[in-house]
Amino acid sequence: MRLTADEIQFISRKIVKTLVSAERLEVDDEARVVEGIARTIVDELAVEDRLNDEAREVLAQHMGQMERSDITYSEMFRKVKRELAKKKGIVL
């Protein structure tokens, strides 16, 4: 995960405060909404982390082919990750 727990909490609070001040969101329990948003962010980041791990596994299995080709690891990683996401219906 690329964000710390504190950063996720900050972002979640900012989202709620911005939407409430713009009168686009009305909440009875702001803390509960912030926690729900934070949990959703963590869950979504975990999905991407698992996707990254799976892409690395695929690349490890095909390292020999990559060494013979003219493509860099990072280019191939992005390509494999996009394909895995498409197969799984994950929007990046």
N, C-alpha and C positions, 0 to 999 in steps of 0.2 A: 504494500500500500504506500502510496506516495504522500499521503497527508497524515499528520499526527492527529491524535484524538482531540487535542486543543484546537487545531485548525478546523476540524470537522464541526466541533461545537460552535466555533466563531462563525463559520459560514452558515450554519443552521440558524443561529440567532439572527444573523444579518438578513437572511431570507425572510424570516417571520416578521422582523421589525419593519423591513421595507414594504412587505405586502400589507401589513396592518396599517402603517402610516399612509399608504396610497389608497387605503380603504378597499383593497382588493381581497382582503381576508379578514374574517371576523372570528376571534377565538375566545373561548371561555377559560382555557388553561394553556397559557403560552408555553410554559415549561414542557408540557406533554407534547405539544405540537413540535417544539424544537427537538425534543428527544426522538420523535417519530421521523423527522427529516434526517437527523443525524444517523439513525439506524438504517434508513434507506440508502444514504450515501455510503455507509460502511458496507452494506450488502452489495451495492453496485460495484464498488471498488474491489470487493472480494471476487466477484464474477470476472472482472477483468484480470485480476491476479491469477486466477485459475486458468483463464484463457492464455495468458502469457506463459504459464508453466507448460501447458499442453503444446503450445507452439515451439517452445524450447525442446521438448521431448521429440517432436516430429523432426526438428532440425538436427538433433543429435543422431537420429537414425539415418539421416541422409547426408551426413557431413562429407563423406567421400565424394558424392556426386557434386556437392557444392564446391569442393576444392578444385574439381575439374572444370567447373563452369566459370563464367565471367561475372558472377553476381556476388555482392558482398553479403555478409551475415545479416547486417541490419536490414538490407533490402529484402532478403528472403524471409526474415522474421516478420516484417510488416505484411508481406504477401501471404504467408502461412496464417498469420493471425487474422487477416481479413477473411480468408477462405474459411477458417474455423468458425469465426463469428457469423458468417453468412449461413453456414450449415446449421448452426445452433440457433439462428434467429436473434442474435445479439446485435444491438445497435451500438456502434462505437462512437 
